[in-house]
Amino acid sequence: RRLAADPHQPWRVIVIDNRGVGRTGLPRRPWSMEDMADDVAAVLDHAGVRKAVMVGISMGGMIAQQVALRHGERVSGLVLMATWPGLPYGRLPELDTLRVLLGSPMRKRGHVESIAKLILPEHAHARAPELLSGWLGLLREQAPRAPAFFGQLGAVLSHSTGHRLDRIRVPTRVVTGDEDKLVVPFNSKVLSERIPGAALEVLPGVAHGVPLLDRDVVRRNVNAIRL
C-alpha cells in the first residue's frame, strides 16, 4: 500500500500467494524454488508486465534470486530481505530456533509466542499481539496447512544459489536485522559480497520480520533502485 500510494513515486504492486498457501493450490508432488520462480514469471506474463523489481523476504528472497537467475530479462532490480543463498555458502540457524520452526505447523494456528520467537527481537516480544495482528488475522482467514509448510521447507533446503550469484547483473539491495535468529545476518553478508555491486543494510534491533519494525523498508529500497 505504501508503494502504490506514494505521491512522489507510485508503483504498480503485484503480490503473489506462493504454492500451497493463500488462494494458490497445493501441488501433489514436491516442488522447488526454481518452480516458484517460474510461477513468478507466469504471473508477470498474465499481468502483462515485461520487467519488475523483485522484492522478497525470507523464502520470497530465495524465489527472487531464482527469478533473477532463470528469468533475468524480467528483473530490473532486487530487494532481498532476511534471506540466504542456501548451502554450502549460507549458514543455518541454531538448533533451538530450528526446533521452534519445525514445531510451528503442529501448534495451534496463529500461536503468538512461537511466531514472536521466530521473527521478532526479544525487546519486541511484549508488543507481539500488536505487531502481528494483521498477520494473525490473515492466518485465521487463510489457515496454512502442514503439507504446504513442509513442501516449502523442502524447497528452502534444496535452494542453492551461492555459486551463481555473480551472474546477477541488476541493482540489488540486501537487508537484514542484526537480531535475526531464523536467517542469521551472516547470510545477507554473503549475498551482498557475491552479487556484484549489491548494497547491504543491517538494521539494529530488528529480527526476521523486518517490515514489522521498519515499515518503510520496502519503499525506501525500491525507490533507491529506481533512482
N, C-alpha and C positions, 0 to 999 in steps of 0.2 A: 504493500500500500504506500509506503514511503517513496518508493521508486516511481510508481505510476503517478503519484500526486505531486511530485517535486515540481514546484512552479518554475524553476530555472532550467532543469534538465530532466523532463519527464521521460520515462521509459515505457515501452510495452513489456509486460512481465508475463511469462508463461511458467506455471508451476505444475510439476508432474507428480502424480501418485505412482511410485515405483511398483514393480511386480509384487503382488501379494498383499498390498496394503491399500487403504482408502477404497476408491472405486475401481481399482485395477484388479483384474483377475489373478488367481493363484495358479501358476503353472503346475502341471502334474509331474514334470521332470525337474531335476536340479538345473539351476541357471548360474550364469557367471556375470562378472562385472562388465565383460565385453557385451553380453546380451543386453544389459541395461543401457549401455552406451548406444547400442543400435536402436533401442527403444527411443532414446532422446532424439536421434536423427530422424526417426519415423515421425515423431511428434512435430518436429520442425517442418518436415515435408507437409504434414497435414495442415499446419498453421500457415503455410506459405511463407516461411521465414528462411532466408538463404543463409544468414550468418547471425550469431548471437554471442554475447558474453555468457559464459557458463559459470554459475555460482553454485557451490556445493559445500555442505558442512558434513563432516564425518563420512559416512558411506557416499553421500552426494558428492563429496570432493573426490572420492575414488572414481565415481562414474564420470565426473568432469575430466579427470586425467585421461580416462579411456576414450572419451569423445574426442579430445584434442589429438590423441594418437591415432585413432581409427577414422576420424572424420574431420581432419584438421582444417579443411576448406570451409567448414561450418562454424568455426570458432574464431571470434575476434578478440577474445581475452578470457582470462581465468581468474576467479576468486576462490581460493582453496582454504577453507576454514576447518581447523581441528581435524585434520585428516592425515593419511600416511601413504607411503609408496609401496607398502607391503614388504614381505620378506624377500630376500635376506637383508635389504638395506634399512628397513624400518625396525622399530623396537616395540615389543608387546607391552601391555600394562602389567602391573604387579598382580600376583596371584589372587590377592584379596579382591581387587577390582574385577578380575575375570570371574570370580565366584559370584559376585553380585550380578554381573551382566548375564551370566548363564542361567542364574536362577530367576531372572526378571520375568520371563514369559510364564513361569509357573506360579507367580504371585497373583494376588488379587489385582485385576486390571486397574491401572492408574495409581498404584501404590506410591504415595508421595515420598516416603522416606527412601525407598530403594532408588527411585528416579533421581532424587536430590543427591544421593551419594555418587551417582554416576556422572551427573552433568553440572552440578553446582559446586562452587568452592565452599569450604566449611563455614566461612563467615556469613554465607547467604542461606544456610540451611533453615534458619528460623523464618526466612521470608519465602520458603518454598511454595506454600499454598498460593501466595500472591503471584510469584514469578511464573509458576507452572499452570496457572488457572486456565489459560487458553489452550494449552497443550492437553491438560487433563480432560477438559471438555471435549476436545477432538477425539481423545482416546475412548471416551464413553460413547461418542456418536459413531465412530468408525473403529470398533474394537479390533486390535491386532490379533492374529492367530499364531499359535506356536509354530505350525509348519512354515508360515511366512518368515517368522523370526529366524528359524534355523536354516531356511533356504537362503536368506540374505547373509546370515553368518557364514555359510559355506562360500558364498561369493566374495565376502570380505577376506576370508582366509586364503583364497586362491588368487586374490588380487596381487599383482607384482609388476610394477612399472619402473622401478628404480634404474634398471639398466637402459631404459629407453627415454627417460625424461629429457635428455639433451636434444631430442628430436622436436620438442615443443618450442615453437617459434612465435608465440603470441605474448603480449603483455600479461604478466602474471603477478598477482598479489597473494601472498601466503600469510594467513593469520592464525595465531594460536594464543591460548591463555596460559600464563605461567603456572597455573594450578590445575591444569588438565591431567586427571589421573587415568582417563579412559584411552585417549590418544595422546601420549606424552609429548611435550614440546620438542623433544629431540627429532621427532618425525617431520615437523614443519621445517626445522633447520636443514634436514636432508633435502626436502623438496626445494627449498629456496636455493640451496647450493647446486643442485643438479639440473634445475630448469634455468636455461640461460636468461640472465637479466631479471630474474624474479626478485621482488621486494618482500622482505619478511617484517611482519608487525607482531610483536609479543605484547599482549595486553596484561598488565599487572592485576592480580586479584580476580582473574577470570578463569573459569574452568571450561569443560567441554561445551556447555551450552552458550557459546559465545554471544549470540544476539540477545540472550536473555538479560545480560548485564551491559551490553554495548548495543543499544537499539539502533545506532546509526552506522554500524559496521559495514553493512552491505552497500547502502547508498554511498558512503564515503569512498569505498574501494572501487565500485563500478564507475563512479564519476572520475576517480583518479585514472582509470584505464581509458575512459573516453577522452580525457584531457591529454 
